[in-house]
Each structure stands twice: as structure tokens, then as C-alpha cells.
Amino acid sequence: MNAQQALKKYQIALKLAQRNYQSNPTYARRLEIYELEELVKHAQKWVH
């Protein structure tokens, strides 16, 4: 998997996590969003 593919997967996972958080906001789900945001930022550095 290259950096572009990884970025796309992280972005999709982030969108799903944000939807889950909206339907049932919990601390664990907020933490998952934070972790995915960090992964997306990191992947964007490799892609751009």
C-alpha cells in the first residue's frame, strides 16, 4: 500500500468514526477520531 492509498483509507475511516461519534458520542470514539486525524496529517506529509 502506498502513501496515497493509505491516506484515502485513513480519510474514509475518519469519516466513519465522525459519524459514529455523532450518533453516540463517547470518549473512546472521540479518541479514535483524534488518532485518525493524526494519521491523516502524517499520511498527507508523505503524499504531498
Contact map, one row per residue, 1 for C-alpha under 8 A:
111011000000000000000000000000000000000000000000
111111000000000000000000000000000000000000000000
111111100000000000000000000000000000000000100110
011111110000000000000000000000000000000000100010
111111111000000000000000000000000000000000000000
111111111100000000000000000000000000000000100000
001111111110000000000000000000000000000100110010
000111111111000000000000000000000000000000000000
000011111111100000000000000000000000000000000000
000001111111110000000000000000000001001100000000
000000111111111000000000000000000001000100000000
000000011111111100000000000000000000000000000000
000000001111111110000000000000000001000000000000
000000000111111111000000000000001001100000000000
000000000011111111100000000000000000000000000000
000000000001111111110000000000000000000000000000
000000000000111111111000000010011000000000000000
000000000000011111111100000000001000000000000000
000000000000001111111110000000000000000000000000
000000000000000111111111100010000000000000000000
000000000000000011111111110011000000000000000000
000000000000000001111111100000000000000000000000
000000000000000000111111100000000000000000000000
000000000000000000011111110000000000000000000000
000000000000000000011111111011000000000000000000
000000000000000000001001111111000000000000000000
000000000000000000000000111111100000000000000000
000000000000000000000000011111110000000000000000
000000000000000010011000111111111000000000000000
000000000000000000001000111111111100000000000000
000000000000000000000000001111111110000000000000
000000000000000010000000000111111111000000000000
000000000000010011000000000011111111100000000000
000000000000000000000000000001111111110000000000
000000000000000000000000000000111111111000000000
000000000110110000000000000000011111111100000000
000000000000010000000000000000001111111110000000
000000000000000000000000000000000111111111000000
000000000100000000000000000000000011111111100000
000000100110000000000000000000000001111111110000
000000000000000000000000000000000000111111111000
000000000000000000000000000000000000011111111100
001101100000000000000000000000000000001111111110
000000100000000000000000000000000000000111111111
000000000000000000000000000000000000000011111111
001000000000000000000000000000000000000001111111
001100100000000000000000000000000000000000111111
000000000000000000000000000000000000000000011111
